[in-house]
């Protein structure tokens, strides 16, 4: 978006969504979906009125009141903010899904690891108990599992630090808004 008029309708063209005037001179209003993609038709336009352009591509605002221009800019900003919020929701949903999948995998791996650890620990303890007293064998096995648990904790924490809760694309596009509102 380089200017607030980037989607302006060329001079002399009928903007998409405008009905032909009735004999009384008024057209039937057409419903406008501001969250819709405007690339459906052949002509893109700004707001529901459309800003005509000169042959050089600049906005032709000579016969338009300041109030109408401000109204159109306000409507465009409102549309932009709604679209940015929708983009933020989508990005956060994707990141939350990644975090949820990671947490679910941790849970499944934890249960499977618990079962394996339980039986291997018992087998190791019985094997060590044949050479040393059973109490010492149990303590050695417990220390080994303490080390394994610490390593697993560090690795899990590192994975969760990779989750990015900040909606990057939304932040990037919102940073472009002030520049688009400044005159060239």
MODANOR-V410600 format. One record per run of one state. SS is the DSSP state (helix for helix, strand for strand, loop for the rest). FROM is the first residue (numbers start at 1). TO is the last residue. If there is no record, write none. Layout:
[[SS;FROM;TO] [SS;FROM;TO]]
This chain:
[[loop;1;8] [strand;9;10] [loop;11;37] [helix;38;40] [loop;41;51] [strand;52;53] [loop;54;58] [strand;59;59] [loop;60;65] [helix;66;129] [loop;130;133] [helix;134;161] [loop;162;167] [helix;168;181] [loop;182;184]]
